Amino acid sequence: MTLSDQEPTLQSPDQPVLRRSVGMLLLTLYGVGTILGAGIYVLVGEVAGRAGIYAPVSFVLAAFLALFSAFSYAELAARFPFSAGEAVYVEEAFHKTTLSALIGYLVLLTGMVSSATLVHGFAGYLSVFIVAPLWVMMVGTVICMGLVAAWGVKESLTLAAIMTTVEVLGLLMVIWVGGASFLENGLPAGGSAALGQFPGWAGIIGGAFIAFYAYVGFEDMVNVAEEVKDPAKTLPRAILLALAVTTLFYLVVSLVAVLVLTPDELIGSKAPLALLYQKATGNSPVVITLIGLFAVINGALIQVIMASRVLYGMGSRGWAPGIFSRVGKRTGTPLLATALVTLIILLLALWFPLVTLAGVTSFLTLLLFLLINVSLIWIKRTRLPVEGLVSYPVVIPWLGVFTIAIFLLFAVIV
């Protein structure tokens, strides 16, 4: 019997378990929130630095490349709907407990470093509005996130969904004012010339490499699998729907950005959407800045939820101390796992320079994607499809391996 046939065996029958209270809408919003994160509010300028006015093409190419791995995650999530998803997939493919535990800790570290990085960014932006020591704001922010994550999965995901909605409304506002400005004023000075300057496919692919990280996040969805209603059907649909929604936003927002701002303005701005709003309306971008704060803290909160579920899943299988698999009777959440994750995020945020760590984490995420695609290839080779579950052609994970390998090679060379 495999992990796909049974729930984790290290929990006693009378021990509380995670509650299946997350439906399709809430899970999709969770995915949209974790994919969008704060990236779109700053990433457009970086992509434009490589692709120029053809930045939207880079986003479309990045979405195409991310799609293969998303399909792989969708099929594996349907087959094995458990917390600590990536570690479970590797265990099911290769039956190497040490490797599975290593993957679990890698996912855990990635989530915590990502959250700590976002907390740094949130506190920095918050200091514009609140006069207080940076460390005080970081401590308060992390403690609040931990309390929300421990509150209950439906409650915490609902709050995350509300913040995702605010973030989406901010993007719609940018699209609206930017589109109106373009229709009224046309291309900015120098825009027509930039349109005729093709950066070459090397520039567009370089932009796609940066834009690819805007799609990282769909993999976090699999780690709340044990709290999802009908996960075998809901998870694959929600993963692909979240990717489709975010791709649409990235395409339209980047298109509006390059129509309203010159490439030089985009490249030189650390907050290109705030600059776009200011140029299109002539007003102060305070509202967009505040919405950006929601985006940052939403991304950080989602990482806390994800990391605590990974630790819970590892504890329930003996890959981490079993105490972390304990679930609160009233909250239905892994309280000890959440507390430890919150503490580590706080220590990372306070003591470590995270820019380099974040870059390393992105590289490790690509390695993780590579291994997950290989795992699905091996599972498809050694097992028959399960009736009633999604099963994509084996060429999909092979294309995932190919594209991720190219990205890793590009990262090493560049």
SEBANU-864255 format. One line per field, with one value per residue (C-alpha): residue in three letters; x, y, z; chain; residue number from 0. Coordinates in nm, 2 decimals. Example, Ala and Ser with C-alpha at 12.3 -4.5 7.8 and 13.67 -1.06 7.14 Angstrom:
! residues 2
rest: c(ALA  SER)
px: c(1.23  1.37)
py: c(-0.45  -0.11)
pz: c(0.78  0.71)
kette: c(A  A)
nr: c(0  1)
END
This chain:
! residues 414
rest: c(MET  THR  LEU  SER  ASP  GLN  GLU  PRO  THR  LEU  GLN  SER  PRO  ASP  GLN  PRO  VAL  LEU  ARG  ARG  SER  VAL  GLY  MET  LEU  LEU  LEU  THR  LEU  TYR  GLY  VAL  GLY  THR  ILE  LEU  GLY  ALA  GLY  ILE  TYR  VAL  LEU  VAL  GLY  GLU  VAL  ALA  GLY  ARG  ALA  GLY  ILE  TYR  ALA  PRO  VAL  SER  PHE  VAL  LEU  ALA  ALA  PHE  LEU  ALA  LEU  PHE  SER  ALA  PHE  SER  TYR  ALA  GLU  LEU  ALA  ALA  ARG  PHE  PRO  PHE  SER  ALA  GLY  GLU  ALA  VAL  TYR  VAL  GLU  GLU  ALA  PHE  HIS  LYS  THR  THR  LEU  SER  ALA  LEU  ILE  GLY  TYR  LEU  VAL  LEU  LEU  THR  GLY  MET  VAL  SER  SER  ALA  THR  LEU  VAL  HIS  GLY  PHE  ALA  GLY  TYR  LEU  SER  VAL  PHE  ILE  VAL  ALA  PRO  LEU  TRP  VAL  MET  MET  VAL  GLY  THR  VAL  ILE  CYS  MET  GLY  LEU  VAL  ALA  ALA  TRP  GLY  VAL  LYS  GLU  SER  LEU  THR  LEU  ALA  ALA  ILE  MET  THR  THR  VAL  GLU  VAL  LEU  GLY  LEU  LEU  MET  VAL  ILE  TRP  VAL  GLY  GLY  ALA  SER  PHE  LEU  GLU  ASN  GLY  LEU  PRO  ALA  GLY  GLY  SER  ALA  ALA  LEU  GLY  GLN  PHE  PRO  GLY  TRP  ALA  GLY  ILE  ILE  GLY  GLY  ALA  PHE  ILE  ALA  PHE  TYR  ALA  TYR  VAL  GLY  PHE  GLU  ASP  MET  VAL  ASN  VAL  ALA  GLU  GLU  VAL  LYS  ASP  PRO  ALA  LYS  THR  LEU  PRO  ARG  ALA  ILE  LEU  LEU  ALA  LEU  ALA  VAL  THR  THR  LEU  PHE  TYR  LEU  VAL  VAL  SER  LEU  VAL  ALA  VAL  LEU  VAL  LEU  THR  PRO  ASP  GLU  LEU  ILE  GLY  SER  LYS  ALA  PRO  LEU  ALA  LEU  LEU  TYR  GLN  LYS  ALA  THR  GLY  ASN  SER  PRO  VAL  VAL  ILE  THR  LEU  ILE  GLY  LEU  PHE  ALA  VAL  ILE  ASN  GLY  ALA  LEU  ILE  GLN  VAL  ILE  MET  ALA  SER  ARG  VAL  LEU  TYR  GLY  MET  GLY  SER  ARG  GLY  TRP  ALA  PRO  GLY  ILE  PHE  SER  ARG  VAL  GLY  LYS  ARG  THR  GLY  THR  PRO  LEU  LEU  ALA  THR  ALA  LEU  VAL  THR  LEU  ILE  ILE  LEU  LEU  LEU  ALA  LEU  TRP  PHE  PRO  LEU  VAL  THR  LEU  ALA  GLY  VAL  THR  SER  PHE  LEU  THR  LEU  LEU  LEU  PHE  LEU  LEU  ILE  ASN  VAL  SER  LEU  ILE  TRP  ILE  LYS  ARG  THR  ARG  LEU  PRO  VAL  GLU  GLY  LEU  VAL  SER  TYR  PRO  VAL  VAL  ILE  PRO  TRP  LEU  GLY  VAL  PHE  THR  ILE  ALA  ILE  PHE  LEU  LEU  PHE  ALA  VAL  ILE  VAL)
px: c(0.00  0.13  0.08  -0.18  -0.39  -0.40  -0.37  -0.04  0.00  0.19  -0.12  -0.34  -0.71  -0.83  -0.59  -0.74  -0.67  -0.67  -1.02  -1.13  -1.29  -1.13  -1.34  -1.26  -1.30  -1.09  -0.81  -0.80  -0.78  -0.50  -0.32  -0.37  -0.24  0.07  0.16  0.09  0.25  0.43  0.62  0.40  0.44  0.81  0.89  0.77  1.06  1.32  1.16  1.16  1.53  1.59  1.30  1.22  0.87  0.84  0.81  0.45  0.60  0.84  0.56  0.37  0.68  0.74  0.38  0.42  0.73  0.58  0.27  0.45  0.55  0.21  0.05  0.30  0.20  -0.17  -0.15  0.07  -0.16  -0.46  -0.27  -0.13  -0.33  -0.13  0.06  0.44  0.34  0.68  0.84  0.55  0.58  0.96  0.89  0.62  0.86  1.19  1.11  1.42  1.32  1.64  1.58  1.21  1.30  1.57  1.31  1.07  1.32  1.42  1.05  1.03  1.34  1.23  0.90  1.05  1.32  1.06  0.83  1.12  1.23  0.87  0.85  1.17  1.00  0.67  0.84  1.04  0.73  0.54  0.81  0.69  0.36  0.46  0.75  0.90  1.22  1.23  1.28  0.97  0.76  0.91  0.84  0.48  0.42  0.56  0.37  0.04  0.10  0.16  -0.16  -0.36  -0.21  -0.29  -0.64  -0.79  -0.73  -1.06  -1.02  -0.66  -0.73  -1.03  -0.82  -0.56  -0.84  -0.96  -0.60  -0.57  -0.90  -0.76  -0.44  -0.64  -0.85  -0.53  -0.41  -0.75  -0.72  -0.37  -0.51  -0.80  -0.60  -0.32  -0.55  -0.73  -0.40  -0.29  -0.61  -0.59  -0.22  -0.09  0.26  0.49  0.78  1.03  0.78  0.74  1.12  1.14  0.87  1.09  1.39  1.37  1.59  1.65  1.53  1.81  1.66  1.31  1.42  1.63  1.31  1.12  1.38  1.31  0.93  0.93  0.97  0.64  0.48  0.65  0.39  0.14  0.34  0.25  -0.11  -0.04  0.06  -0.29  -0.42  -0.54  -0.76  -0.92  -1.26  -1.25  -0.87  -0.83  -1.06  -1.03  -0.65  -0.57  -0.85  -0.75  -0.38  -0.44  -0.71  -0.49  -0.21  -0.45  -0.58  -0.24  -0.11  -0.39  -0.31  0.06  0.00  -0.24  -0.05  0.28  0.12  -0.03  0.30  0.50  0.23  0.23  0.59  0.91  1.15  1.40  1.13  1.04  1.40  1.48  1.18  1.17  0.79  0.69  0.32  0.32  0.50  0.25  -0.04  0.12  0.20  -0.14  -0.34  -0.11  -0.20  0.02  0.05  -0.04  -0.33  -0.12  0.16  -0.09  -0.22  0.14  0.17  -0.13  0.04  0.36  0.20  -0.04  0.25  0.43  0.12  0.07  0.42  0.36  0.05  0.24  0.55  0.35  0.16  0.49  0.63  0.30  0.31  0.67  0.60  0.30  0.53  0.83  1.05  1.04  0.96  0.61  0.51  0.47  0.19  -0.03  -0.34  -0.53  -0.88  -1.04  -0.84  -0.79  -0.45  -0.09  -0.02  0.33  0.44  0.30  0.48  0.82  0.78  0.68  0.99  1.23  1.09  1.13  1.49  1.57  1.40  1.59  1.94  2.02  2.07  1.82  1.88  2.14  1.94  1.63  1.84  1.97  1.62  1.49  1.77  1.68  1.31  1.41  1.60  1.28  1.07  1.32  1.30  0.92  0.89  1.14  0.93  0.61  0.80  0.91  0.57  0.41  0.67  0.62  0.25  -0.08  -0.30  -0.57  -0.92  -1.11  -0.80  -0.64  -0.35  -0.16  0.07  0.42  0.56  0.43  0.68  0.96  0.90  0.90  1.25  1.37  1.25  1.37  1.71  1.74  1.65  1.91  2.17  2.08  2.10  2.45  2.58  2.43)
py: c(0.00  0.35  0.69  0.74  0.47  0.59  0.89  0.93  0.64  0.81  0.98  0.81  0.76  0.99  1.27  1.58  1.61  1.90  2.00  1.98  2.33  2.48  2.49  2.57  2.95  2.99  2.77  2.95  3.29  3.14  3.04  3.38  3.55  3.35  3.37  3.74  3.82  4.15  4.06  4.24  4.57  4.57  4.31  4.49  4.72  4.44  4.25  4.57  4.61  4.30  4.30  4.67  4.74  4.37  4.28  4.14  3.88  3.78  3.73  3.51  3.30  3.26  3.15  2.89  2.76  2.75  2.57  2.23  2.22  2.34  2.04  1.81  1.95  1.92  1.55  1.47  1.66  1.46  1.13  1.22  1.49  1.53  1.80  1.82  1.75  1.76  1.53  1.28  1.29  1.21  0.93  0.78  0.79  0.68  0.54  0.71  0.84  1.05  1.22  1.28  1.44  1.66  1.78  1.86  2.06  2.24  2.34  2.45  2.66  2.82  2.92  3.07  3.26  3.40  3.51  3.67  3.86  3.99  4.09  4.30  4.47  4.52  4.68  4.91  5.03  5.06  5.29  5.55  5.57  5.47  5.61  5.32  5.11  4.86  4.57  4.66  4.66  4.33  4.16  4.29  4.18  3.83  3.77  3.88  3.65  3.36  3.43  3.45  3.13  2.95  3.09  2.84  2.75  2.87  3.20  3.26  3.17  3.40  3.69  3.60  3.60  3.94  4.08  3.91  4.08  4.42  4.34  4.25  4.57  4.76  4.60  4.67  5.04  5.05  4.90  5.14  5.46  5.34  5.24  5.57  5.76  5.57  5.63  6.00  6.07  5.78  5.64  5.85  6.04  5.79  5.51  5.49  5.46  5.20  5.00  4.98  4.86  4.48  4.36  4.03  3.70  3.69  4.00  3.86  3.52  3.71  3.89  3.56  3.42  3.71  3.69  3.32  3.39  3.58  3.25  3.07  3.01  2.76  2.48  2.62  2.52  2.14  2.18  2.26  1.94  1.78  2.08  2.09  1.95  1.68  1.75  1.50  1.72  2.06  2.09  2.04  2.27  2.54  2.53  2.57  2.83  3.04  3.02  3.14  3.43  3.56  3.52  3.74  4.00  3.99  4.03  4.32  4.51  4.48  4.59  4.90  4.97  4.97  5.18  5.46  5.46  5.46  5.17  5.40  5.51  5.14  5.03  5.32  5.28  5.05  5.10  5.10  5.07  5.35  5.56  5.45  5.56  5.90  5.97  5.86  6.06  6.33  6.22  6.09  5.71  5.66  5.43  5.20  5.20  5.09  4.82  4.71  4.67  4.44  4.24  4.20  4.09  3.86  3.68  3.65  3.51  3.25  3.13  3.09  2.88  2.67  2.61  2.51  2.25  2.11  2.07  1.91  1.67  1.58  1.52  1.29  1.07  1.06  1.29  1.55  1.52  1.38  1.66  1.89  1.68  1.77  1.97  2.20  2.08  2.42  2.57  2.26  2.39  2.25  2.49  2.38  2.37  2.72  2.85  2.71  2.84  3.18  3.19  3.09  3.35  3.62  3.52  3.52  3.86  4.02  3.87  3.79  3.99  3.82  3.95  3.68  3.41  3.50  3.45  3.12  3.01  3.09  2.87  2.59  2.63  2.56  2.25  2.14  2.18  1.97  1.69  1.70  1.66  1.37  1.21  1.23  1.08  0.78  0.74  0.73  0.47  0.24  0.28  0.26  0.57  0.59  0.57  0.90  1.11  1.35  1.21  1.42  1.29  1.20  1.46  1.73  1.65  1.59  1.94  2.06  1.90  2.05  2.40  2.40  2.27  2.56  2.81  2.66  2.67  3.03  3.12  2.97  3.14  3.48)
pz: c(0.00  -0.09  0.04  -0.22  -0.07  0.29  0.52  0.71  0.95  1.24  1.38  1.64  1.54  1.81  1.73  1.55  1.18  0.94  0.84  0.47  0.45  0.15  -0.17  -0.53  -0.51  -0.19  -0.32  -0.66  -0.48  -0.26  -0.57  -0.75  -0.43  -0.40  -0.77  -0.80  -0.47  -0.49  -0.81  -1.06  -0.87  -0.93  -1.19  -1.50  -1.49  -1.46  -1.75  -1.96  -1.89  -2.10  -2.35  -2.38  -2.52  -2.59  -2.22  -2.27  -2.51  -2.23  -1.99  -2.24  -2.30  -1.93  -1.88  -2.16  -1.99  -1.64  -1.78  -1.82  -1.45  -1.35  -1.53  -1.36  -1.02  -1.11  -1.19  -0.89  -0.66  -0.78  -0.73  -0.39  -0.22  0.10  0.28  0.22  -0.14  -0.31  -0.06  -0.10  -0.48  -0.46  -0.21  -0.43  -0.73  -0.58  -0.23  -0.09  0.25  0.30  -0.04  0.04  0.37  0.21  -0.05  0.23  0.42  0.10  0.04  0.40  0.38  0.05  0.20  0.52  0.34  0.09  0.38  0.57  0.25  0.20  0.57  0.52  0.22  0.40  0.70  0.47  0.29  0.62  0.75  0.50  0.69  1.05  1.25  1.44  1.45  1.16  1.39  1.59  1.27  1.16  1.50  1.50  1.14  1.19  1.51  1.35  1.05  1.29  1.48  1.16  1.02  1.35  1.37  1.12  0.76  0.64  0.83  0.73  0.36  0.37  0.49  0.22  -0.04  0.08  0.04  -0.30  -0.41  -0.30  -0.50  -0.81  -0.77  -0.76  -1.09  -1.25  -1.14  -1.30  -1.62  -1.63  -1.58  -1.80  -2.08  -2.06  -2.07  -2.38  -2.56  -2.49  -2.53  -2.74  -2.70  -2.48  -2.63  -2.76  -2.75  -3.12  -3.17  -2.90  -3.07  -3.38  -3.17  -3.16  -2.87  -3.03  -2.91  -2.66  -2.49  -2.50  -2.36  -2.09  -2.00  -1.99  -1.75  -1.51  -1.57  -1.49  -1.12  -1.14  -1.19  -0.90  -0.64  -0.79  -0.62  -0.28  -0.35  -0.32  0.05  0.17  -0.01  0.32  0.38  0.04  -0.04  -0.31  -0.37  -0.66  -0.87  -0.71  -0.69  -1.07  -1.17  -0.92  -1.01  -1.38  -1.33  -1.10  -1.36  -1.64  -1.43  -1.33  -1.69  -1.81  -1.55  -1.63  -2.00  -1.97  -1.70  -1.88  -2.21  -2.05  -1.88  -2.20  -2.37  -2.11  -1.99  -2.19  -2.15  -1.97  -1.72  -1.66  -1.62  -1.38  -1.15  -0.84  -0.84  -1.20  -1.14  -0.89  -1.15  -1.42  -1.20  -1.12  -1.49  -1.61  -1.35  -1.22  -0.87  -0.59  -0.60  -0.23  -0.30  -0.53  -0.27  0.00  -0.23  -0.29  0.09  0.09  -0.19  0.00  0.33  0.15  -0.01  0.33  0.50  0.23  0.28  0.65  0.58  0.32  0.53  0.84  0.64  0.49  0.85  0.96  0.66  0.73  1.10  1.02  0.81  1.04  0.83  1.11  1.48  1.52  1.76  1.46  1.32  1.62  1.53  1.76  1.85  1.84  1.54  1.33  1.24  1.32  1.60  1.70  1.33  1.28  1.59  1.48  1.13  1.26  1.49  1.22  0.98  1.25  1.31  0.94  0.90  1.19  1.15  0.79  0.47  0.25  -0.10  -0.17  0.01  -0.20  -0.52  -0.41  -0.31  -0.66  -0.80  -0.56  -0.66  -1.02  -0.90  -0.72  -1.03  -1.22  -0.97  -0.96  -1.33  -1.32  -1.04  -1.26  -1.55  -1.34  -1.18  -1.53  -1.63  -1.34  -1.26  -1.45  -1.46  -1.19  -1.32  -1.26  -1.20  -1.45  -1.65  -1.90  -2.18  -2.06  -2.30  -2.06  -1.78  -2.03  -2.17  -1.80  -1.76  -2.08  -2.00  -1.64  -1.75  -1.99  -1.72  -1.48  -1.75  -1.83  -1.45  -1.43  -1.74  -1.66)
kette: c(A  A  A  A  A  A  A  A  A  A  A  A  A  A  A  A  A  A  A  A  A  A  A  A  A  A  A  A  A  A  A  A  A  A  A  A  A  A  A  A  A  A  A  A  A  A  A  A  A  A  A  A  A  A  A  A  A  A  A  A  A  A  A  A  A  A  A  A  A  A  A  A  A  A  A  A  A  A  A  A  A  A  A  A  A  A  A  A  A  A  A  A  A  A  A  A  A  A  A  A  A  A  A  A  A  A  A  A  A  A  A  A  A  A  A  A  A  A  A  A  A  A  A  A  A  A  A  A  A  A  A  A  A  A  A  A  A  A  A  A  A  A  A  A  A  A  A  A  A  A  A  A  A  A  A  A  A  A  A  A  A  A  A  A  A  A  A  A  A  A  A  A  A  A  A  A  A  A  A  A  A  A  A  A  A  A  A  A  A  A  A  A  A  A  A  A  A  A  A  A  A  A  A  A  A  A  A  A  A  A  A  A  A  A  A  A  A  A  A  A  A  A  A  A  A  A  A  A  A  A  A  A  A  A  A  A  A  A  A  A  A  A  A  A  A  A  A  A  A  A  A  A  A  A  A  A  A  A  A  A  A  A  A  A  A  A  A  A  A  A  A  A  A  A  A  A  A  A  A  A  A  A  A  A  A  A  A  A  A  A  A  A  A  A  A  A  A  A  A  A  A  A  A  A  A  A  A  A  A  A  A  A  A  A  A  A  A  A  A  A  A  A  A  A  A  A  A  A  A  A  A  A  A  A  A  A  A  A  A  A  A  A  A  A  A  A  A  A  A  A  A  A  A  A  A  A  A  A  A  A  A  A  A  A  A  A  A  A  A  A  A  A  A  A  A  A  A  A  A  A  A  A  A  A  A  A  A  A  A  A  A  A  A  A  A  A  A  A  A  A  A  A  A  A  A  A  A  A  A  A  A  A  A  A)
nr: c(0  1  2  3  4  5  6  7  8  9  10  11  12  13  14  15  16  17  18  19  20  21  22  23  24  25  26  27  28  29  30  31  32  33  34  35  36  37  38  39  40  41  42  43  44  45  46  47  48  49  50  51  52  53  54  55  56  57  58  59  60  61  62  63  64  65  66  67  68  69  70  71  72  73  74  75  76  77  78  79  80  81  82  83  84  85  86  87  88  89  90  91  92  93  94  95  96  97  98  99  100  101  102  103  104  105  106  107  108  109  110  111  112  113  114  115  116  117  118  119  120  121  122  123  124  125  126  127  128  129  130  131  132  133  134  135  136  137  138  139  140  141  142  143  144  145  146  147  148  149  150  151  152  153  154  155  156  157  158  159  160  161  162  163  164  165  166  167  168  169  170  171  172  173  174  175  176  177  178  179  180  181  182  183  184  185  186  187  188  189  190  191  192  193  194  195  196  197  198  199  200  201  202  203  204  205  206  207  208  209  210  211  212  213  214  215  216  217  218  219  220  221  222  223  224  225  226  227  228  229  230  231  232  233  234  235  236  237  238  239  240  241  242  243  244  245  246  247  248  249  250  251  252  253  254  255  256  257  258  259  260  261  262  263  264  265  266  267  268  269  270  271  272  273  274  275  276  277  278  279  280  281  282  283  284  285  286  287  288  289  290  291  292  293  294  295  296  297  298  299  300  301  302  303  304  305  306  307  308  309  310  311  312  313  314  315  316  317  318  319  320  321  322  323  324  325  326  327  328  329  330  331  332  333  334  335  336  337  338  339  340  341  342  343  344  345  346  347  348  349  350  351  352  353  354  355  356  357  358  359  360  361  362  363  364  365  366  367  368  369  370  371  372  373  374  375  376  377  378  379  380  381  382  383  384  385  386  387  388  389  390  391  392  393  394  395  396  397  398  399  400  401  402  403  404  405  406  407  408  409  410  411  412  413)
END
